[in-house]
Structures are given as structure tokens and as C-alpha cells.
Amino acid sequence: MTQLDILEAAFDAGERLTVAEALTRHGIYALSQRCGELRHERFYPLDSKMIETPAGKHVKCYFKGDE
């Protein structure tokens, strides 16, 4: 299973992932690059937004968008 396959399955299951969560849950380091590949190579409907963590940091969160 490729990293793109893993991410696609995770997003299909309703997961919302930050870089830290993708690394911890799935062992994927370069989340933004993999999400770009999903969008451009597989035409996967991804969306993202900035969120604030409990520690007050602002990070990007990726999730399946509307089709």
C-alpha cells in the first residue's frame, strides 16, 4: 500500500489530519506534498483549513472536501 493509498483510505474514513497526526498515525512525513499528489494525480477532493492546537499553535488540517 502506498502513502497515497493510506491517505486516501484515511480521508475516506473521515479522518482530518495535521502533519503531526499523519506522522503519528500513518508514518507519513510530507503530508502537504502527498496531499498535492492526491489532488493533482488522482483528482481527489481534498480541502484544508488552519486550526489552532490546544498549545496555541496554528497548523493546517487536511480533510476530504465536498465532491
PDB file of N, CA, C, O and CB in Angstrom:
ATOM      1  N   MET A   1       0.850  -1.179   0.000  1.00  0.00           N
ATOM      2  CA  MET A   1       0.000   0.000   0.000  1.00  0.00           C
ATOM      3  C   MET A   1       0.900   1.247   0.000  1.00  0.00           C
ATOM      4  O   MET A   1       1.806   1.350   0.827  1.00  0.00           O
ATOM      5  CB  MET A   1      -0.969  -0.005   1.236  1.00  0.00           C
ATOM      6  N   THR A   2       0.662   2.174  -0.900  1.00  0.00           N
ATOM      7  CA  THR A   2       1.459   3.396  -0.974  1.00  0.00           C
ATOM      8  C   THR A   2       0.965   4.426   0.041  1.00  0.00           C
ATOM      9  O   THR A   2      -0.104   4.268   0.631  1.00  0.00           O
ATOM     10  CB  THR A   2       1.412   3.984  -2.395  1.00  0.00           C
ATOM     11  N   GLN A   3       1.753   5.474   0.233  1.00  0.00           N
ATOM     12  CA  GLN A   3       1.323   6.548   1.127  1.00  0.00           C
ATOM     13  C   GLN A   3       0.047   7.208   0.610  1.00  0.00           C
ATOM     14  O   GLN A   3      -0.809   7.605   1.400  1.00  0.00           O
ATOM     15  CB  GLN A   3       2.437   7.595   1.281  1.00  0.00           C
ATOM     16  N   LEU A   4      -0.084   7.326  -0.699  1.00  0.00           N
ATOM     17  CA  LEU A   4      -1.308   7.910  -1.258  1.00  0.00           C
ATOM     18  C   LEU A   4      -2.504   7.026  -0.973  1.00  0.00           C
ATOM     19  O   LEU A   4      -3.582   7.528  -0.655  1.00  0.00           O
ATOM     20  CB  LEU A   4      -1.165   8.127  -2.767  1.00  0.00           C
ATOM     21  N   ASP A   5      -2.330   5.710  -1.082  1.00  0.00           N
ATOM     22  CA  ASP A   5      -3.413   4.774  -0.762  1.00  0.00           C
ATOM     23  C   ASP A   5      -3.825   4.899   0.706  1.00  0.00           C
ATOM     24  O   ASP A   5      -5.012   4.913   1.033  1.00  0.00           O
ATOM     25  CB  ASP A   5      -2.982   3.325  -1.071  1.00  0.00           C
ATOM     26  N   ILE A   6      -2.827   4.988   1.576  1.00  0.00           N
ATOM     27  CA  ILE A   6      -3.086   5.108   3.019  1.00  0.00           C
ATOM     28  C   ILE A   6      -3.857   6.388   3.312  1.00  0.00           C
ATOM     29  O   ILE A   6      -4.841   6.369   4.051  1.00  0.00           O
ATOM     30  CB  ILE A   6      -1.760   5.088   3.821  1.00  0.00           C
ATOM     31  N   LEU A   7      -3.413   7.496   2.736  1.00  0.00           N
ATOM     32  CA  LEU A   7      -4.098   8.769   2.968  1.00  0.00           C
ATOM     33  C   LEU A   7      -5.511   8.770   2.399  1.00  0.00           C
ATOM     34  O   LEU A   7      -6.442   9.256   3.041  1.00  0.00           O
ATOM     35  CB  LEU A   7      -3.301   9.910   2.361  1.00  0.00           C
ATOM     36  N   GLU A   8      -5.668   8.232   1.210  1.00  0.00           N
ATOM     37  CA  GLU A   8      -6.995   8.195   0.601  1.00  0.00           C
ATOM     38  C   GLU A   8      -7.960   7.394   1.486  1.00  0.00           C
ATOM     39  O   GLU A   8      -9.100   7.811   1.694  1.00  0.00           O
ATOM     40  CB  GLU A   8      -6.923   7.580  -0.822  1.00  0.00           C
ATOM     41  N   ALA A   9      -7.512   6.264   1.997  1.00  0.00           N
ATOM     42  CA  ALA A   9      -8.360   5.450   2.882  1.00  0.00           C
ATOM     43  C   ALA A   9      -8.682   6.199   4.176  1.00  0.00           C
ATOM     44  O   ALA A   9      -9.808   6.140   4.670  1.00  0.00           O
ATOM     45  CB  ALA A   9      -7.666   4.109   3.207  1.00  0.00           C
ATOM     46  N   ALA A  10      -7.690   6.902   4.718  1.00  0.00           N
ATOM     47  CA  ALA A  10      -7.908   7.666   5.949  1.00  0.00           C
ATOM     48  C   ALA A  10      -8.922   8.784   5.724  1.00  0.00           C
ATOM     49  O   ALA A  10      -9.836   8.964   6.528  1.00  0.00           O
ATOM     50  CB  ALA A  10      -6.581   8.250   6.461  1.00  0.00           C
ATOM     51  N   PHE A  11      -8.764   9.530   4.641  1.00  0.00           N
ATOM     52  CA  PHE A  11      -9.710  10.613   4.353  1.00  0.00           C
ATOM     53  C   PHE A  11     -11.102  10.071   4.033  1.00  0.00           C
ATOM     54  O   PHE A  11     -12.105  10.675   4.414  1.00  0.00           O
ATOM     55  CB  PHE A  11      -9.201  11.463   3.185  1.00  0.00           C
ATOM     56  N   ASP A  12     -11.169   8.943   3.342  1.00  0.00           N
ATOM     57  CA  ASP A  12     -12.466   8.317   3.054  1.00  0.00           C
ATOM     58  C   ASP A  12     -13.166   7.883   4.344  1.00  0.00           C
ATOM     59  O   ASP A  12     -14.395   7.867   4.415  1.00  0.00           O
ATOM     60  CB  ASP A  12     -12.280   7.104   2.121  1.00  0.00           C
ATOM     61  N   ALA A  13     -12.376   7.531   5.360  1.00  0.00           N
ATOM     62  CA  ALA A  13     -12.920   7.124   6.653  1.00  0.00           C
ATOM     63  C   ALA A  13     -13.302   8.325   7.527  1.00  0.00           C
ATOM     64  O   ALA A  13     -13.784   8.160   8.648  1.00  0.00           O
ATOM     65  CB  ALA A  13     -11.910   6.255   7.387  1.00  0.00           C
ATOM     66  N   GLY A  14     -13.081   9.541   6.997  1.00  0.00           N
ATOM     67  CA  GLY A  14     -13.471  10.743   7.725  1.00  0.00           C
ATOM     68  C   GLY A  14     -12.391  11.358   8.588  1.00  0.00           C
ATOM     69  O   GLY A  14     -12.671  12.276   9.360  1.00  0.00           O
ATOM     70  N   GLU A  15     -11.155  10.874   8.478  1.00  0.00           N
ATOM     71  CA  GLU A  15     -10.072  11.455   9.270  1.00  0.00           C
ATOM     72  C   GLU A  15      -9.742  12.859   8.797  1.00  0.00           C
ATOM     73  O   GLU A  15      -9.821  13.173   7.609  1.00  0.00           O
ATOM     74  CB  GLU A  15      -8.826  10.575   9.201  1.00  0.00           C
ATOM     75  N   ARG A  16      -9.376  13.687   9.747  1.00  0.00           N
ATOM     76  CA  ARG A  16      -8.838  15.024   9.489  1.00  0.00           C
ATOM     77  C   ARG A  16      -7.424  14.975  10.022  1.00  0.00           C
ATOM     78  O   ARG A  16      -7.208  14.601  11.175  1.00  0.00           O
ATOM     79  CB  ARG A  16      -9.705  16.188  10.172  1.00  0.00           C
ATOM     80  N   LEU A  17      -6.456  15.348   9.199  1.00  0.00           N
ATOM     81  CA  LEU A  17      -5.057  15.149   9.576  1.00  0.00           C
ATOM     82  C   LEU A  17      -4.235  16.427   9.515  1.00  0.00           C
ATOM     83  O   LEU A  17      -4.329  17.206   8.567  1.00  0.00           O
ATOM     84  CB  LEU A  17      -4.433  14.115   8.687  1.00  0.00           C
ATOM     85  N   THR A  18      -3.432  16.620  10.545  1.00  0.00           N
ATOM     86  CA  THR A  18      -2.371  17.621  10.524  1.00  0.00           C
ATOM     87  C   THR A  18      -1.077  16.875  10.212  1.00  0.00           C
ATOM     88  O   THR A  18      -1.070  15.645  10.160  1.00  0.00           O
ATOM     89  CB  THR A  18      -2.276  18.417  11.897  1.00  0.00           C
ATOM     90  N   VAL A  19       0.004  17.598  10.008  1.00  0.00           N
ATOM     91  CA  VAL A  19       1.296  16.964   9.740  1.00  0.00           C
ATOM     92  C   VAL A  19       1.673  16.025  10.886  1.00  0.00           C
ATOM     93  O   VAL A  19       2.105  14.897  10.648  1.00  0.00           O
ATOM     94  CB  VAL A  19       2.396  18.034   9.534  1.00  0.00           C
ATOM     95  N   ALA A  20       1.513  16.484  12.124  1.00  0.00           N
ATOM     96  CA  ALA A  20       1.870  15.661  13.282  1.00  0.00           C
ATOM     97  C   ALA A  20       1.008  14.404  13.359  1.00  0.00           C
ATOM     98  O   ALA A  20       1.518  13.328  13.671  1.00  0.00           O
ATOM     99  CB  ALA A  20       1.726  16.470  14.573  1.00  0.00           C
ATOM    100  N   GLU A  21      -0.289  14.523  13.080  1.00  0.00           N
ATOM    101  CA  GLU A  21      -1.179  13.362  13.135  1.00  0.00           C
ATOM    102  C   GLU A  21      -0.869  12.364  12.026  1.00  0.00           C
ATOM    103  O   GLU A  21      -0.914  11.155  12.253  1.00  0.00           O
ATOM    104  CB  GLU A  21      -2.635  13.808  13.038  1.00  0.00           C
ATOM    105  N   ALA A  22      -0.554  12.856  10.828  1.00  0.00           N
ATOM    106  CA  ALA A  22      -0.212  11.961   9.719  1.00  0.00           C
ATOM    107  C   ALA A  22       1.046  11.167  10.045  1.00  0.00           C
ATOM    108  O   ALA A  22       1.137   9.982   9.723  1.00  0.00           O
ATOM    109  CB  ALA A  22      -0.014  12.761   8.415  1.00  0.00           C
ATOM    110  N   LEU A  23       2.008  11.814  10.678  1.00  0.00           N
ATOM    111  CA  LEU A  23       3.245  11.135  11.070  1.00  0.00           C
ATOM    112  C   LEU A  23       2.966  10.101  12.162  1.00  0.00           C
ATOM    113  O   LEU A  23       3.415   8.959  12.066  1.00  0.00           O
ATOM    114  CB  LEU A  23       4.295  12.159  11.557  1.00  0.00           C
ATOM    115  N   THR A  24       2.234  10.495  13.189  1.00  0.00           N
ATOM    116  CA  THR A  24       1.957   9.617  14.320  1.00  0.00           C
ATOM    117  C   THR A  24       1.078   8.431  13.920  1.00  0.00           C
ATOM    118  O   THR A  24       1.388   7.286  14.252  1.00  0.00           O
ATOM    119  CB  THR A  24       1.287  10.404  15.437  1.00  0.00           C
ATOM    120  N   ARG A  25      -0.002   8.702  13.216  1.00  0.00           N
ATOM    121  CA  ARG A  25      -0.976   7.639  12.888  1.00  0.00           C
ATOM    122  C   ARG A  25      -0.545   6.756  11.724  1.00  0.00           C
ATOM    123  O   ARG A  25      -0.777   5.547  11.732  1.00  0.00           O
ATOM    124  CB  ARG A  25      -2.314   8.255  12.563  1.00  0.00           C
ATOM    125  N   HIS A  26       0.092   7.376  10.712  1.00  0.00           N
ATOM    126  CA  HIS A  26       0.322   6.658   9.463  1.00  0.00           C
ATOM    127  C   HIS A  26       1.775   6.622   9.005  1.00  0.00           C
ATOM    128  O   HIS A  26       2.076   6.001   7.985  1.00  0.00           O
ATOM    129  CB  HIS A  26      -0.499   7.267   8.397  1.00  0.00           C
ATOM    130  N   GLY A  27       2.689   7.274   9.734  1.00  0.00           N
ATOM    131  CA  GLY A  27       4.093   7.274   9.360  1.00  0.00           C
ATOM    132  C   GLY A  27       4.384   8.084   8.108  1.00  0.00           C
ATOM    133  O   GLY A  27       5.348   7.800   7.398  1.00  0.00           O
ATOM    134  N   ILE A  28       3.566   9.085   7.831  1.00  0.00           N
ATOM    135  CA  ILE A  28       3.727   9.913   6.628  1.00  0.00           C
ATOM    136  C   ILE A  28       4.319  11.255   7.044  1.00  0.00           C
ATOM    137  O   ILE A  28       3.712  11.997   7.817  1.00  0.00           O
ATOM    138  CB  ILE A  28       2.357  10.111   5.880  1.00  0.00           C
ATOM    139  N   TYR A  29       5.517  11.564   6.521  1.00  0.00           N
ATOM    140  CA  TYR A  29       6.240  12.775   6.900  1.00  0.00           C
ATOM    141  C   TYR A  29       5.816  13.997   6.102  1.00  0.00           C
ATOM    142  O   TYR A  29       5.600  15.056   6.692  1.00  0.00           O
ATOM    143  CB  TYR A  29       7.713  12.559   6.732  1.00  0.00           C
ATOM    144  N   ALA A  30       5.691  13.895   4.806  1.00  0.00           N
ATOM    145  CA  ALA A  30       5.467  15.053   3.934  1.00  0.00           C
ATOM    146  C   ALA A  30       3.989  15.142   3.537  1.00  0.00           C
ATOM    147  O   ALA A  30       3.631  14.937   2.377  1.00  0.00           O
ATOM    148  CB  ALA A  30       6.362  14.964   2.669  1.00  0.00           C
ATOM    149  N   LEU A  31       3.150  15.448   4.517  1.00  0.00           N
ATOM    150  CA  LEU A  31       1.705  15.445   4.276  1.00  0.00           C
ATOM    151  C   LEU A  31       1.289  16.424   3.183  1.00  0.00           C
ATOM    152  O   LEU A  31       0.497  16.062   2.314  1.00  0.00           O
ATOM    153  CB  LEU A  31       0.970  15.775   5.555  1.00  0.00           C
ATOM    154  N   SER A  32       1.790  17.633   3.201  1.00  0.00           N
ATOM    155  CA  SER A  32       1.350  18.622   2.199  1.00  0.00           C
ATOM    156  C   SER A  32       1.714  18.175   0.785  1.00  0.00           C
ATOM    157  O   SER A  32       0.938  18.383  -0.148  1.00  0.00           O
ATOM    158  CB  SER A  32       1.979  20.000   2.489  1.00  0.00           C
ATOM    159  N   GLN A  33       2.872  17.571   0.620  1.00  0.00           N
ATOM    160  CA  GLN A  33       3.269  17.088  -0.706  1.00  0.00           C
ATOM    161  C   GLN A  33       2.382  15.926  -1.143  1.00  0.00           C
ATOM    162  O   GLN A  33       1.948  15.867  -2.293  1.00  0.00           O
ATOM    163  CB  GLN A  33       4.748  16.655  -0.705  1.00  0.00           C
ATOM    164  N   ARG A  34       2.114  14.998  -0.217  1.00  0.00           N
ATOM    165  CA  ARG A  34       1.260  13.852  -0.557  1.00  0.00           C
ATOM    166  C   ARG A  34      -0.165  14.318  -0.871  1.00  0.00           C
ATOM    167  O   ARG A  34      -0.813  13.761  -1.757  1.00  0.00           O
ATOM    168  CB  ARG A  34       1.244  12.824   0.603  1.00  0.00           C
ATOM    169  N   CYS A  35      -0.651  15.322  -0.162  1.00  0.00           N
ATOM    170  CA  CYS A  35      -1.990  15.843  -0.439  1.00  0.00           C
ATOM    171  C   CYS A  35      -2.021  16.504  -1.815  1.00  0.00           C
ATOM    172  O   CYS A  35      -3.014  16.385  -2.532  1.00  0.00           O
ATOM    173  CB  CYS A  35      -2.423  16.850   0.653  1.00  0.00           C
ATOM    174  N   GLY A  36      -0.952  17.196  -2.189  1.00  0.00           N
ATOM    175  CA  GLY A  36      -0.858  17.772  -3.530  1.00  0.00           C
ATOM    176  C   GLY A  36      -0.897  16.694  -4.596  1.00  0.00           C
ATOM    177  O   GLY A  36      -1.538  16.860  -5.634  1.00  0.00           O
ATOM    178  N   GLU A  37      -0.211  15.587  -4.339  1.00  0.00           N
ATOM    179  CA  GLU A  37      -0.242  14.473  -5.294  1.00  0.00           C
ATOM    180  C   GLU A  37      -1.639  13.864  -5.387  1.00  0.00           C
ATOM    181  O   GLU A  37      -2.098  13.523  -6.478  1.00  0.00           O
ATOM    182  CB  GLU A  37       0.773  13.393  -4.891  1.00  0.00           C
ATOM    183  N   LEU A  38      -2.314  13.729  -4.251  1.00  0.00           N
ATOM    184  CA  LEU A  38      -3.683  13.201  -4.288  1.00  0.00           C
ATOM    185  C   LEU A  38      -4.587  14.092  -5.137  1.00  0.00           C
ATOM    186  O   LEU A  38      -5.390  13.607  -5.934  1.00  0.00           O
ATOM    187  CB  LEU A  38      -4.252  13.077  -2.860  1.00  0.00           C
ATOM    188  N   ARG A  39      -4.441  15.397  -4.952  1.00  0.00           N
ATOM    189  CA  ARG A  39      -5.285  16.348  -5.702  1.00  0.00           C
ATOM    190  C   ARG A  39      -4.984  16.310  -7.198  1.00  0.00           C
ATOM    191  O   ARG A  39      -5.901  16.243  -8.017  1.00  0.00           O
ATOM    192  CB  ARG A  39      -5.081  17.774  -5.171  1.00  0.00           C
ATOM    193  N   HIS A  40      -3.706  16.355  -7.552  1.00  0.00           N
ATOM    194  CA  HIS A  40      -3.330  16.533  -8.959  1.00  0.00           C
ATOM    195  C   HIS A  40      -3.207  15.239  -9.746  1.00  0.00           C
ATOM    196  O   HIS A  40      -3.483  15.225 -10.945  1.00  0.00           O
ATOM    197  CB  HIS A  40      -2.040  17.263  -9.036  1.00  0.00           C
ATOM    198  N   GLU A  41      -2.803  14.162  -9.109  1.00  0.00           N
ATOM    199  CA  GLU A  41      -2.633  12.898  -9.819  1.00  0.00           C
ATOM    200  C   GLU A  41      -3.888  12.028  -9.783  1.00  0.00           C
ATOM    201  O   GLU A  41      -4.197  11.326 -10.746  1.00  0.00           O
ATOM    202  CB  GLU A  41      -1.471  12.134  -9.230  1.00  0.00           C
ATOM    203  N   ARG A  42      -4.606  12.084  -8.662  1.00  0.00           N
ATOM    204  CA  ARG A  42      -5.791  11.234  -8.511  1.00  0.00           C
ATOM    205  C   ARG A  42      -7.087  12.037  -8.528  1.00  0.00           C
ATOM    206  O   ARG A  42      -8.174  11.463  -8.466  1.00  0.00           O
ATOM    207  CB  ARG A  42      -5.702  10.444  -7.219  1.00  0.00           C
ATOM    208  N   PHE A  43      -6.978  13.360  -8.611  1.00  0.00           N
ATOM    209  CA  PHE A  43      -8.139  14.256  -8.624  1.00  0.00           C
ATOM    210  C   PHE A  43      -9.023  14.031  -7.400  1.00  0.00           C
ATOM    211  O   PHE A  43     -10.250  14.079  -7.483  1.00  0.00           O
ATOM    212  CB  PHE A  43      -8.959  14.053  -9.906  1.00  0.00           C
ATOM    213  N   TYR A  44      -8.375  13.784  -6.265  1.00  0.00           N
ATOM    214  CA  TYR A  44      -9.082  13.524  -5.014  1.00  0.00           C
ATOM    215  C   TYR A  44      -9.557  14.854  -4.433  1.00  0.00           C
ATOM    216  O   TYR A  44      -8.795  15.821  -4.407  1.00  0.00           O
ATOM    217  CB  TYR A  44      -8.169  12.763  -3.997  1.00  0.00           C
ATOM    218  N   PRO A  45     -10.805  14.916  -3.966  1.00  0.00           N
ATOM    219  CA  PRO A  45     -11.367  16.181  -3.464  1.00  0.00           C
ATOM    220  C   PRO A  45     -10.927  16.495  -2.034  1.00  0.00           C
ATOM    221  O   PRO A  45     -11.638  16.179  -1.080  1.00  0.00           O
ATOM    222  CB  PRO A  45     -12.887  16.133  -3.524  1.00  0.00           C
ATOM    223  N   LEU A  46      -9.771  17.106  -1.888  1.00  0.00           N
ATOM    224  CA  LEU A  46      -9.260  17.467  -0.565  1.00  0.00           C
ATOM    225  C   LEU A  46      -9.507  18.930  -0.274  1.00  0.00           C
ATOM    226  O   LEU A  46      -9.546  19.767  -1.176  1.00  0.00           O
ATOM    227  CB  LEU A  46      -7.770  17.159  -0.459  1.00  0.00           C
ATOM    228  N   ASP A  47      -9.670  19.216   0.988  1.00  0.00           N
ATOM    229  CA  ASP A  47      -9.805  20.589   1.440  1.00  0.00           C
ATOM    230  C   ASP A  47      -8.880  20.750   2.638  1.00  0.00           C
ATOM    231  O   ASP A  47      -8.406  19.759   3.193  1.00  0.00           O
ATOM    232  CB  ASP A  47     -11.297  20.944   1.801  1.00  0.00           C
ATOM    233  N   SER A  48      -8.624  21.970   3.036  1.00  0.00           N
ATOM    234  CA  SER A  48      -7.774  22.210   4.202  1.00  0.00           C
ATOM    235  C   SER A  48      -8.164  23.529   4.844  1.00  0.00           C
ATOM    236  O   SER A  48      -8.767  24.398   4.215  1.00  0.00           O
ATOM    237  CB  SER A  48      -6.274  22.218   3.810  1.00  0.00           C
ATOM    238  N   LYS A  49      -7.801  23.653   6.123  1.00  0.00           N
ATOM    239  CA  LYS A  49      -8.007  24.917   6.822  1.00  0.00           C
ATOM    240  C   LYS A  49      -7.001  25.012   7.950  1.00  0.00           C
ATOM    241  O   LYS A  49      -6.472  24.000   8.411  1.00  0.00           O
ATOM    242  CB  LYS A  49      -9.460  25.038   7.361  1.00  0.00           C
ATOM    243  N   MET A  50      -6.741  26.218   8.388  1.00  0.00           N
ATOM    244  CA  MET A  50      -5.848  26.447   9.515  1.00  0.00           C
ATOM    245  C   MET A  50      -6.646  26.250  10.800  1.00  0.00           C
ATOM    246  O   MET A  50      -7.769  26.737  10.930  1.00  0.00           O
ATOM    247  CB  MET A  50      -5.209  27.877   9.457  1.00  0.00           C
ATOM    248  N   ILE A  51      -6.047  25.528  11.748  1.00  0.00           N
ATOM    249  CA  ILE A  51      -6.681  25.319  13.048  1.00  0.00           C
ATOM    250  C   ILE A  51      -5.700  25.720  14.134  1.00  0.00           C
ATOM    251  O   ILE A  51      -4.500  25.837  13.887  1.00  0.00           O
ATOM    252  CB  ILE A  51      -7.135  23.839  13.228  1.00  0.00           C
ATOM    253  N   GLU A  52      -6.212  25.928  15.330  1.00  0.00           N
ATOM    254  CA  GLU A  52      -5.363  26.238  16.475  1.00  0.00           C
ATOM    255  C   GLU A  52      -5.308  25.012  17.378  1.00  0.00           C
ATOM    256  O   GLU A  52      -6.344  24.466  17.758  1.00  0.00           O
ATOM    257  CB  GLU A  52      -5.891  27.488  17.254  1.00  0.00           C
ATOM    258  N   THR A  53      -4.105  24.584  17.717  1.00  0.00           N
ATOM    259  CA  THR A  53      -3.934  23.431  18.596  1.00  0.00           C
ATOM    260  C   THR A  53      -4.186  23.863  20.039  1.00  0.00           C
ATOM    261  O   THR A  53      -4.227  25.059  20.325  1.00  0.00           O
ATOM    262  CB  THR A  53      -2.508  22.815  18.441  1.00  0.00           C
ATOM    263  N   PRO A  54      -4.355  22.900  20.956  1.00  0.00           N
ATOM    264  CA  PRO A  54      -4.518  23.265  22.373  1.00  0.00           C
ATOM    265  C   PRO A  54      -3.328  24.070  22.923  1.00  0.00           C
ATOM    266  O   PRO A  54      -3.482  24.825  23.882  1.00  0.00           O
ATOM    267  CB  PRO A  54      -4.706  22.003  23.210  1.00  0.00           C
ATOM    268  N   ALA A  55      -2.151  23.908  22.318  1.00  0.00           N
ATOM    269  CA  ALA A  55      -0.965  24.657  22.758  1.00  0.00           C
ATOM    270  C   ALA A  55      -0.911  26.060  22.154  1.00  0.00           C
ATOM    271  O   ALA A  55       0.013  26.821  22.442  1.00  0.00           O
ATOM    272  CB  ALA A  55       0.303  23.892  22.389  1.00  0.00           C
ATOM    273  N   GLY A  56      -1.896  26.407  21.316  1.00  0.00           N
ATOM    274  CA  GLY A  56      -1.942  27.735  20.732  1.00  0.00           C
ATOM    275  C   GLY A  56      -1.218  27.878  19.400  1.00  0.00           C
ATOM    276  O   GLY A  56      -1.116  28.985  18.870  1.00  0.00           O
ATOM    277  N   LYS A  57      -0.716  26.782  18.854  1.00  0.00           N
ATOM    278  CA  LYS A  57      -0.041  26.814  17.549  1.00  0.00           C
ATOM    279  C   LYS A  57      -1.086  26.770  16.438  1.00  0.00           C
ATOM    280  O   LYS A  57      -2.152  26.178  16.604  1.00  0.00           O
ATOM    281  CB  LYS A  57       0.961  25.624  17.406  1.00  0.00           C
ATOM    282  N   HIS A  58      -0.778  27.395  15.313  1.00  0.00           N
ATOM    283  CA  HIS A  58      -1.657  27.353  14.145  1.00  0.00           C
ATOM    284  C   HIS A  58      -1.046  26.415  13.107  1.00  0.00           C
ATOM    285  O   HIS A  58       0.086  26.611  12.666  1.00  0.00           O
ATOM    286  CB  HIS A  58      -1.874  28.783  13.546  1.00  0.00           C
ATOM    287  N   VAL A  59      -1.818  25.387  12.724  1.00  0.00           N
ATOM    288  CA  VAL A  59      -1.352  24.388  11.765  1.00  0.00           C
ATOM    289  C   VAL A  59      -2.451  24.118  10.747  1.00  0.00           C
ATOM    290  O   VAL A  59      -3.625  24.395  10.994  1.00  0.00           O
ATOM    291  CB  VAL A  59      -0.935  23.077  12.485  1.00  0.00           C
ATOM    292  N   LYS A  60      -2.057  23.574   9.605  1.00  0.00           N
ATOM    293  CA  LYS A  60      -3.020  23.241   8.569  1.00  0.00           C
ATOM    294  C   LYS A  60      -3.572  21.845   8.821  1.00  0.00           C
ATOM    295  O   LYS A  60      -2.834  20.928   9.183  1.00  0.00           O
ATOM    296  CB  LYS A  60      -2.377  23.333   7.167  1.00  0.00           C
ATOM    297  N   CYS A  61      -4.868  21.696   8.628  1.00  0.00           N
ATOM    298  CA  CYS A  61      -5.554  20.424   8.788  1.00  0.00           C
ATOM    299  C   CYS A  61      -6.174  20.056   7.434  1.00  0.00           C
ATOM    300  O   CYS A  61      -6.849  20.877   6.814  1.00  0.00           O
ATOM    301  CB  CYS A  61      -6.646  20.500   9.923  1.00  0.00           C
ATOM    302  N   TYR A  62      -5.943  18.830   6.985  1.00  0.00           N
ATOM    303  CA  TYR A  62      -6.451  18.361   5.690  1.00  0.00           C
ATOM    304  C   TYR A  62      -7.604  17.389   5.906  1.00  0.00           C
ATOM    305  O   TYR A  62      -7.596  16.614   6.863  1.00  0.00           O
ATOM    306  CB  TYR A  62      -5.323  17.686   4.865  1.00  0.00           C
ATOM    307  N   PHE A  63      -8.592  17.429   5.021  1.00  0.00           N
ATOM    308  CA  PHE A  63      -9.755  16.556   5.122  1.00  0.00           C
ATOM    309  C   PHE A  63     -10.410  16.421   3.745  1.00  0.00           C
ATOM    310  O   PHE A  63     -10.150  17.209   2.836  1.00  0.00           O
ATOM    311  CB  PHE A  63     -10.770  17.105   6.167  1.00  0.00           C
ATOM    312  N   LYS A  64     -11.262  15.406   3.616  1.00  0.00           N
ATOM    313  CA  LYS A  64     -11.960  15.187   2.346  1.00  0.00           C
ATOM    314  C   LYS A  64     -12.966  16.309   2.144  1.00  0.00           C
ATOM    315  O   LYS A  64     -13.762  16.608   3.034  1.00  0.00           O
ATOM    316  CB  LYS A  64     -12.669  13.793   2.318  1.00  0.00           C
ATOM    317  N   GLY A  65     -12.926  16.935   0.958  1.00  0.00           N
ATOM    318  CA  GLY A  65     -13.830  18.021   0.655  1.00  0.00           C
ATOM    319  C   GLY A  65     -15.102  17.531  -0.010  1.00  0.00           C
ATOM    320  O   GLY A  65     -15.268  16.340  -0.274  1.00  0.00           O
ATOM    321  N   ASP A  66     -15.986  18.463  -0.271  1.00  0.00           N
ATOM    322  CA  ASP A  66     -17.234  18.122  -0.971  1.00  0.00           C
ATOM    323  C   ASP A  66     -16.925  17.762  -2.409  1.00  0.00           C
ATOM    324  O   ASP A  66     -16.058  18.356  -3.050  1.00  0.00           O
ATOM    325  CB  ASP A  66     -18.248  19.295  -0.914  1.00  0.00           C
ATOM    326  N   GLU A  67     -17.639  16.795  -2.890  1.00  0.00           N
ATOM    327  CA  GLU A  67     -17.422  16.352  -4.284  1.00  0.00           C
ATOM    328  C   GLU A  67     -18.321  17.100  -5.221  1.00  0.00           C
ATOM    329  O   GLU A  67     -18.285  16.867  -6.429  1.00  0.00           O
ATOM    330  CB  GLU A  67     -17.663  14.847  -4.431  1.00  0.00           C
TER     331      GLU A  67
END
